[in-house]
Amino acid sequence: MPYSGKLRALYYLGIHTVWKWFHLLGAPKSFFEISGKLLPWFGVAAGLTITVGIVWGLAFAPQDYQQGNAMRIMYMHVPSSILAQSSYMLMATAGAVFLIWRIKLADIALQCAAPIGASITVLALATGSVWGKPMWGTWWVWDPRLTSQLILFFLYLGYMFLRQALAETRQADRASGVLAVVGVVNIPIIHFSVEWWNSLHQPASLSKLETPAIAGDMLWPLLVMILAYQLLMLALLMTGIRAQVLEREKNARWVGELLDTTGHEA
């Protein structure tokens, strides 16, 4: 077989494997079984990295030569701001998957991600205000970055309110999925707002990892905290999806068998 033919065969094999896993994880029973094995690992990893990141950032990282110890709020603000955006990206992706392929687990993931994303966005806004008070002399300004982040919070709320407002389940699923996909246009606005407009908010410090605008002894605990927040998000999301799967599939045979097995083991 020619070299190009082998590459093509490997490509199609890879696509087939990804598609197979995509459908496997999209099945409620398969997801419940696989996530049950992964969840403890994510939970432990999140707890360890949060502990290391907080202790490292608050106790051992040096203070900033201009902002002093006030900059230590960065170790909570930056990871929460990044997670607020990545959570919505996850929502938009799940919404698109549900609208295109009607995979109900994607709709469940979308539903579970919204309250987590809204909560973490509140944390990002609150820690940003705490950081802004000593730096800017005010808790809030209608800065492009802050305003677009606030809009993100309203998008999370809008999704949850829309889902509750529509009584018919299928209509609520479709409408809220469309809102999640459309709302993703706000993410690049948040990200590039400090470059597109004159802004009080400082430019991105991690946009170029090869030359980050932050010292290494401050960068590493920050990266640990970013990883910790992402792991915590995955653990919480996985827990929420598992609960929703049991609720939605409560009449399925495999759920009954699971409950019977759990009862016998107890």
C-alpha positions as CSV (number, residue, x, y, z in Angstrom):
1,M,0.0,0.0,0.0
2,P,1.4,3.4,-0.9
3,Y,2.4,5.7,1.9
4,S,-0.5,8.1,1.3
5,G,-2.9,5.1,1.3
6,K,-1.6,4.1,4.8
7,L,-2.1,7.6,6.1
8,R,-5.6,7.7,4.7
9,A,-6.4,4.3,6.4
10,L,-5.0,5.6,9.7
11,Y,-7.0,8.8,9.3
12,Y,-10.3,6.9,8.8
13,L,-9.5,4.5,11.6
14,G,-8.9,7.4,13.9
15,I,-12.2,9.0,12.8
16,H,-14.0,5.7,13.4
17,T,-12.5,5.3,16.8
18,V,-13.4,8.9,17.9
19,W,-17.0,8.5,16.5
20,K,-17.3,5.2,18.4
21,W,-16.3,6.7,21.7
22,F,-18.5,9.7,21.0
23,H,-21.6,7.5,20.8
24,L,-20.4,5.3,23.6
25,L,-20.1,8.3,26.0
26,G,-23.4,9.7,24.6
27,A,-25.3,6.7,25.9
28,P,-26.5,7.3,29.5
29,K,-25.7,3.8,30.8
30,S,-22.2,3.8,29.3
31,F,-21.5,7.4,30.6
32,F,-22.7,6.5,34.1
33,E,-20.5,3.4,34.3
34,I,-17.4,5.2,32.9
35,S,-17.9,8.4,34.9
36,G,-18.3,6.3,38.1
37,K,-14.7,5.1,37.7
38,L,-13.3,8.5,36.7
39,L,-15.1,10.7,39.2
40,P,-13.0,9.8,42.3
41,W,-9.8,10.5,40.4
42,F,-11.0,13.9,39.3
43,G,-12.2,14.7,42.8
44,V,-8.9,13.8,44.4
45,A,-6.9,15.6,41.7
46,A,-9.0,18.7,42.1
47,G,-8.6,18.7,45.9
48,L,-4.9,18.3,45.8
49,T,-4.2,20.9,43.1
50,I,-6.4,23.5,44.8
51,T,-4.6,22.9,48.1
52,V,-1.2,23.1,46.5
53,G,-2.2,26.2,44.4
54,I,-3.6,28.1,47.3
55,V,-0.7,27.5,49.7
56,W,1.8,28.1,46.9
57,G,0.2,31.3,45.7
58,L,-0.8,32.8,49.1
59,A,2.2,31.8,51.2
60,F,5.2,31.2,49.0
61,A,4.8,33.2,45.7
62,P,6.4,36.7,45.9
63,Q,4.4,39.8,46.1
64,D,4.2,42.2,43.2
65,Y,6.6,45.1,43.2
66,Q,3.8,47.5,42.3
67,Q,0.6,46.0,43.7
68,G,2.1,44.3,46.8
69,N,0.0,41.5,48.4
70,A,-3.1,42.8,46.7
71,M,-2.2,40.9,43.6
72,R,-2.6,37.6,45.4
73,I,-6.3,37.8,44.6
74,M,-5.1,36.9,41.1
75,Y,-4.8,33.3,42.1
76,M,-8.6,33.2,42.5
77,H,-9.7,35.8,39.9
78,V,-7.8,34.6,36.8
79,P,-8.7,30.9,37.1
80,S,-12.4,31.7,37.8
81,S,-12.5,34.2,34.8
82,I,-11.0,31.6,32.5
83,L,-13.3,28.9,33.8
84,A,-16.3,31.1,33.3
85,Q,-15.5,31.4,29.6
86,S,-14.5,27.7,29.1
87,S,-17.7,26.6,30.9
88,Y,-19.8,28.6,28.4
89,M,-17.7,27.1,25.5
90,L,-18.6,23.7,26.9
91,M,-22.3,24.7,27.0
92,A,-22.2,26.0,23.4
93,T,-20.5,22.8,22.2
94,A,-23.1,20.6,24.1
95,G,-25.9,22.7,22.7
96,A,-24.6,22.3,19.1
97,V,-24.2,18.5,19.6
98,F,-27.7,18.2,20.9
99,L,-29.3,20.4,18.2
100,I,-27.4,18.5,15.4
101,W,-27.5,14.8,16.6
102,R,-30.2,14.9,19.3
103,I,-27.9,13.2,21.8
104,K,-29.8,13.7,25.1
105,L,-26.7,13.4,27.2
106,A,-25.4,16.6,25.6
107,D,-28.6,18.3,26.7
108,I,-28.1,17.0,30.2
109,A,-24.5,18.3,30.2
110,L,-25.7,21.7,29.0
111,Q,-28.3,21.8,31.8
112,C,-25.7,20.9,34.5
113,A,-23.0,23.2,33.3
114,A,-25.2,26.4,33.5
115,P,-25.5,26.8,37.3
116,I,-21.8,25.9,37.7
117,G,-20.8,28.5,35.1
118,A,-23.1,31.1,36.6
119,S,-21.6,30.5,40.0
120,I,-18.0,30.7,38.8
121,T,-18.8,33.9,36.9
122,V,-20.1,35.5,40.1
123,L,-16.8,34.5,41.7
124,A,-14.8,36.1,38.8
125,L,-16.8,39.3,39.0
126,A,-16.5,39.5,42.8
127,T,-12.8,38.8,43.0
128,G,-12.3,41.3,40.1
129,S,-14.1,43.9,42.1
130,V,-12.0,43.2,45.2
131,W,-8.8,43.4,43.1
132,G,-10.0,46.6,41.4
133,K,-10.8,48.6,44.5
134,P,-7.2,49.2,45.6
135,M,-5.9,49.4,42.0
136,W,-8.6,51.6,40.4
137,G,-10.1,53.2,43.5
138,T,-13.6,51.8,42.8
139,W,-15.4,48.5,43.0
140,W,-16.8,48.7,39.5
141,V,-16.4,50.5,36.2
142,W,-18.2,50.0,32.9
143,D,-14.9,48.7,31.4
144,P,-15.3,46.5,28.2
145,R,-13.8,43.4,30.0
146,L,-16.0,43.8,33.1
147,T,-19.1,44.6,31.1
148,S,-18.7,41.7,28.7
149,Q,-18.1,39.4,31.7
150,L,-21.3,40.7,33.3
151,I,-23.1,39.9,30.0
152,L,-21.8,36.4,30.3
153,F,-23.4,36.0,33.7
154,F,-26.7,37.2,32.2
155,L,-26.4,34.7,29.4
156,Y,-26.1,31.9,32.0
157,L,-29.1,33.3,33.9
158,G,-31.0,33.7,30.6
159,Y,-30.4,30.1,29.7
160,M,-31.7,28.8,33.1
161,F,-34.7,31.1,33.1
162,L,-35.6,30.2,29.5
163,R,-35.5,26.5,30.3
164,Q,-37.7,27.0,33.4
165,A,-40.2,29.3,31.5
166,L,-41.1,26.7,28.8
167,A,-43.3,24.0,30.1
168,E,-42.9,21.7,27.1
169,T,-39.7,19.7,27.5
170,R,-38.7,19.4,23.8
171,Q,-39.4,23.1,23.1
172,A,-37.3,24.0,26.2
173,D,-34.5,21.8,25.1
174,R,-34.3,23.3,21.6
175,A,-34.8,26.9,22.6
176,S,-32.2,26.8,25.4
177,G,-29.8,25.0,23.1
178,V,-30.1,27.7,20.5
179,L,-29.5,30.4,23.1
180,A,-26.4,28.6,24.3
181,V,-24.9,28.4,20.8
182,V,-25.8,32.0,19.9
183,G,-24.4,33.4,23.1
184,V,-20.9,32.0,22.4
185,V,-20.3,35.2,20.3
186,N,-19.7,37.0,23.6
187,I,-16.6,34.8,24.4
188,P,-14.2,36.4,21.8
189,I,-15.5,39.8,22.9
190,I,-14.5,39.0,26.5
191,H,-11.1,37.7,25.4
192,F,-10.1,40.5,23.0
193,S,-11.9,43.4,24.8
194,V,-8.6,44.6,26.3
195,E,-7.1,44.8,22.8
196,W,-10.1,46.2,20.8
197,W,-11.0,49.1,23.2
198,N,-9.2,51.4,25.6
199,S,-9.6,49.5,28.9
200,L,-8.6,50.0,32.5
201,H,-8.3,46.2,32.7
202,Q,-4.7,45.0,32.3
203,P,-3.9,43.1,29.1
204,A,-3.8,39.3,29.1
205,S,-0.8,38.0,30.9
206,L,-1.0,34.4,29.5
207,S,-1.9,35.1,25.9
208,K,1.7,34.2,24.8
209,L,3.0,31.3,26.8
210,E,6.4,31.5,25.2
211,T,6.8,35.1,26.6
212,P,4.2,35.4,29.4
213,A,4.0,38.9,31.0
214,I,4.4,37.4,34.5
215,A,7.4,36.1,36.4
216,G,7.9,32.4,36.6
217,D,7.6,32.2,40.4
218,M,4.1,33.8,40.1
219,L,3.2,32.0,36.9
220,W,3.5,28.4,38.1
221,P,1.1,28.6,41.1
222,L,-1.3,30.4,38.8
223,L,-1.2,27.6,36.3
224,V,-1.7,25.1,39.1
225,M,-4.8,27.0,40.2
226,I,-6.1,27.2,36.6
227,L,-5.8,23.4,36.4
228,A,-7.4,23.0,39.8
229,Y,-10.5,25.0,38.8
230,Q,-10.8,23.0,35.5
231,L,-10.6,19.7,37.4
232,L,-13.1,20.9,40.0
233,M,-15.5,21.9,37.2
234,L,-15.2,18.5,35.6
235,A,-15.8,16.7,38.9
236,L,-18.9,18.9,39.6
237,L,-20.2,18.5,36.1
238,M,-19.8,14.8,36.1
239,T,-21.6,14.6,39.5
240,G,-24.5,16.7,38.2
241,I,-24.8,14.7,34.9
242,R,-24.8,11.4,36.8
243,A,-27.7,12.7,39.1
244,Q,-29.6,13.9,36.0
245,V,-29.1,10.6,34.2
246,L,-30.5,8.6,37.1
247,E,-33.5,11.0,37.3
248,R,-34.3,10.9,33.5
249,E,-33.6,7.1,33.2
250,K,-35.3,6.0,36.4
251,N,-37.7,3.8,34.5
252,A,-34.9,2.1,32.5
253,R,-34.1,-1.5,33.2
254,W,-30.4,-0.8,33.9
255,V,-31.2,1.8,36.6
256,G,-33.4,-0.7,38.3
257,E,-30.7,-3.3,38.1
258,L,-28.2,-0.8,39.5
259,L,-30.4,0.1,42.4
260,D,-31.1,-3.5,43.2
261,T,-27.3,-4.3,43.1
262,T,-26.6,-1.3,45.3
263,G,-29.3,-2.3,47.8
264,H,-27.9,-5.8,48.0
265,E,-24.4,-4.6,48.5
266,A,-25.5,-2.2,51.3
